[in-house]
Amino acid sequence: MQDDEDAGRRPQGGDIAPRKLDERVRRSRETVLRTTCEILALRGVSGVSVDEVSKLSGVAKTTIYRQWRTGSDLVLEACALISTSQTTPDTGTLSGDANALLMELARMLREEKWPSVLPSLVDAAERDADLARITGGIQIDHTAPYLAVLKRAQARGDLPADTDLPTVVAQLVGPVFYRRWFSREPIDARFVKRVVSAALSGAIVRPVRPVGPVGPLTR
């Protein structure tokens, strides 16, 4: 019987073929997303199209559309993958932690792909609510370690409990972003040290020196 012959040719165990199929799907997804991220880094959000992704990745458009309903869905998923979160340092001091974070941020802005994508993503997010949510998530990821070291400083008593932490974060990262995307000046250790000093100078709690006895007034 035809059914018996077909059964003899089918893989035994029932779940071997699905695993192979899942592996092929996984590999094609990874290839498509990697290619999309590369196009984003080179051309920005507006430069991505399914046609171009298919051409450069070697994955058929029909396969891409089986995984992502629209090209916008593909861009959204790729954009969510481009950013890299920073780790939270623990140097023992707030200024040391802030210096470590900003030096690492400076390295990321020089070496990683997402800094070249982010301006076009922010621009596109002005007109696309889904992309706006992506940029919001990136912002939360990037500020998390800064907020963590500031809260730890509060717990140590180095910062007042009522310190406006988001404002301090903006004072730390704002000048670095400005140099990366606007002035294009070097983001070196000297610059980072000045930024940290300026941002924390008005926030760090300084010990109050005891006032000694007042001596006699002289005319």
N, C-alpha and C positions, 0 to 999 in steps of 0.2 A: 504493500500500500504506500501511496505517496506520503501520507502522514508519518508512517513508520520510518521511511527513508529520511525525511526531514528531521525527525527526532534523533536519528542516529548521527546526523551532522551537527546538531546543536550542541553547544558546550554543556558539559555535565556540571551539576551543582547549582544551576539556576541563577546564581548571583555573579558569575564571572563576567558576562557580557555587560551588565549594568555598570560594574566597576570600571571596565575599560571605557565605556561611553562617558561616564562621569569624569574620568581622567582626561579624555579628549576635550570635553567641554571646559574643564578647568584650565587646561593649557591654552586653549583658544581665547578664553576670557583674559588670562594673564597677558597674552600677546597683544590683544586689542587694547587693553588698558595701558600697557607699557607704551605702545605706539601713540596712543592718544595723549599721554603725558608728555612724550617727546615733542609732539606737534604743538601742544600748549606752550611748552618752554620756548619754542622757536618762533611761534606766530601768534600766541595769545588765544583767547577764547574764540574770537571771530574767525580765526584761521582753521578751525577744526571742522571737517565734514566727514560723513561716513564714507564717501567715495575715496577721500584721501587716506583715511585710516585703513580701508580695505586694500588700497593699492600698496601702501607701505608695509602693512602687517602680513599681507598674503592671505588674510582671512576673508572669505567671501562675504559680500554684503548681506546675503540671505542669512548667513550664520550670525552676523552681527545683529541683525534685526530680530533674530530669535532670542537673543540675550537682552537687548535693549529695545524698547518699543519705539523710541525716537532717537535721533542724534543728540537731542538735548539731554535725554536721560544718560547717554554715554558720557557726555561732557560733565554732567553733574557728578557722576561716580568718579571720574578721573580727577576732577577738581578736589573732591573730598580726600583723595589719596596723596596729593602733591605736598602737603605741608608736613613738616617734621616738628614734633614737640620737643622742648628742651627738658633735660633732667633738672631736678632741684638740688642745688649744691648745699653743703653744710660746712662752711669754713669756720664757724664759731662767731663770726661778726656779721652784721648787716652789710657793712661796706664791702667786706670780702665776698659775701654772697652776691651782692649786686654787681660787683666787678666781674665775678666769674660768669654770671648770666649774660652780661652785655658783651664780654669777650667771645663767648660761645655764639651769641646772636650775630656778632660781626663776622665770625667764621662762616656761619650758615649763609649769611647774605652774600658772601664772596663765592662760596663753593657749591651751594645746592641749587636745585632747579626752581623751587617754588618762588624765590624772589623775582624771577623774570616773568612769572605767570601772574603774580598777585595784582599788579596794577591793572591788567586787562580784566581780571576777575572782578575787582572792585568796580571798574567802570561798567561792566556788564550787569553787575548786581543792582545798579541803579534802575535798571529796567526789567529785572527778572527776580521775582520774589524767592524762587527756589535757590538761585545763586546767592541771593542775599543771606539766606539761611546758612549756606555753605561758608560764606565769609564770616558770618557770626560765629560759627563753630570753630573756624580757624583762629579767630580772635580769642575765644575762650581758652583754647588749647595753649596759645602762646602766652597768655597772661597768667595762667594757673601757677607756674613755678615762681613768678614774681610775687604774686599774692601770698604764696606759701611762705616765702622767706620773710615777707613783711609781717605776716601774722605771727611767725615764730619770734621775730624781733619784739613784737608787742608782748608776747608771753614772757620774754626775758626782761621786760621793762625798758627796752631800748627805744620804743616808740610809744607815744601816748595812745591810750585806748580809743580815743576819738579821731585818730589820724584818718584822713580821707585816702584810703589805700589805692583806689583806682586812679586818683590824681597823681599820686607818687609813681605808679606804674607808667602813666603817660609821660611824666617828666623824665623817666629813665629811658624808655624805648623811643619816644618821639624824636629826640635829636639824632639817634642812630638811623631811624628810618629816613629822616630828612636828608642825611648825608648820602644814604644809599640811592634814593630816587630823585633827589632834587639838586643838591650842591655837588654831588659826586666827589666830595673830598674824602681823604683816607679816614677809615674808622680804626684808629690804632689805639694802643694801650694808654697813651697820654690823653687822647680825646675821651676815652671811656672813663678814665679816672676823674677828669673834670666834670663829666656829666653826672657821675655818681655823687661827687662832692656837692654839686649844685642842687641835685634833687633831694639829697638827704640833709642838707645843712639846716633847713628850717624845721625838719621833722624829728631828728634824733633827740632824745632826752639827754641833756647834759647834767652831770651832778652839780648840785648847788654847793658852792664853797661856803664853809661856815664863816660868819662875820665875827671878827675878833672884837675885843672891848674897844670902845671909842676913847681915845686919849684926850687929854685936856686941850681945849681950844686955846690957840695962841693968837694974839693980836699982831 
